[in-house]
Amino acid sequence: MMFDWAAQPFFTVVITFVFGPYFAARMAADPVEGQFAWSLTATIAGIVIAVLSPVLGSIANATGNRKRWIGFFAVIKIMALTSLWWAEPGSSVVSIGLLVILASIAAEFSIVFNDSQMPRLVSKDNVGTISDIAWGLGYLGGMIALFAVLLLLAGSLTEGKTLIGIDPLFGLDPKAGEDARITGPLSAIWYLIFILPMFFFTPDTSTGMRIGPAVRSGLSELKSTLGELRHRTGILKFMIARMIYQDGVNGLLILGGAFAVGMFGWDTTEIGLYGIILNVAAVLGCGVASVLDKLLGSKVVVSVTLVMLFIATLGFVSTGPGFTLFGAITLDATDSVGLFGTAAEKVYILYGLLVGLAFGPVQASSRSWLARSVTPEEAGRYFGIYALSGRATTFLATGLNTVLIMMSGSPRLGMASMLIFFAVGLAILVVTPYPADRTHGKA
């Protein structure tokens, strides 16, 4: 569970709520071009992750030694994140984008190896509870990191003071983007410290196989696993459904902060507060889901949260200055000048609460759904395929967003494409058995 605590600040403060919006708003010539570049960065990372995750999962099964792989990718992630400090306004979007790609790839590959330990360590009765609590713990860690940035490091562009009215620590200059750039090194240090309990206290296994034979064995095992899926139709349906709806989840995670900044012009303080609100909701959502997953099963939790994400996304794209639900409801356009000064911004936050409540459970209960559907011996290869199903078409979500923005100049239209992924994924999920390995003659 401490792995999730260690890993989440990268996604919270770098990808979603602080560095990502900074990259989109201040590193490119204009916000639309910035959102295009940020979306393209996520698309490239998604393709690499999709291609290599199942291979690495099978290699993990062949070699054991999952912690060794996590450590290898931790070094890459920490170095890439630390280098984000040099992402000054006007610096090369390409070079900084490559650093984000490296960090994203390393983060996702580490998750493959960590998740594949779960069936070996946790019983099927408790895996849903543990998965949801771990995810909630991750969101709590992300929220604490975000609090630290807002209260101590991020100053407003006008006054230069943090949310509690002090000068940013370490003499950080908001006008130079230093309050956003510091999130890279901050996330790296957090990851380095809090990943240690997993290394010290989680048992690992080793087959003794050398890396060369393990790669050949892993590739062969991957081929046989893909062949097995044709006969394990329940797991195949689950993987296809998750491949589609996780695209929408990833797209909303990667693009949501930049979309809000582009629409309302939020600064680091406002986007950070929005992130805290979502993370508080996420911790609550994961706590409730940890109970519901055990009582009602992962399928119910995932299905309900997908409906919530669909409604929230529809709310996002239908809201603008002075209106929501595509103008069916008119809002007061007066700006009070304070934080979230317009009615549209407050309504946007209400939709965001649905995202916060659903984000954690939809992913944690998906993880426990698969953990209940495979044996510990096959967990590595199937969690590699699981990572593939979560990333195989991620470039479609961000790529479709990129293409729609490029063709129409409208980030709103790009974000609306996420609705397709939620709807189609849910439709397939409805006809998927639970657990996914269940057959007609098996309870």
PyMOL commands that set and color helices and strands:
alter all, ss='L'
color gray80, all
select helices_A, chain A and resi 2-17+19-27+31-63+66-86+93-115+118-121+127-153+169-171+174-176+178-181+183-194+196-201+211-229+233-264+268-296+298-317+325-327+343-371+376-391+394-408+411-416+418-430
alter helices_A, ss='H'
color red, helices_A
select strands_A, chain A and resi 323-324+329-330
alter strands_A, ss='S'
color yellow, strands_A
deselect
rebuild
show_as cartoon
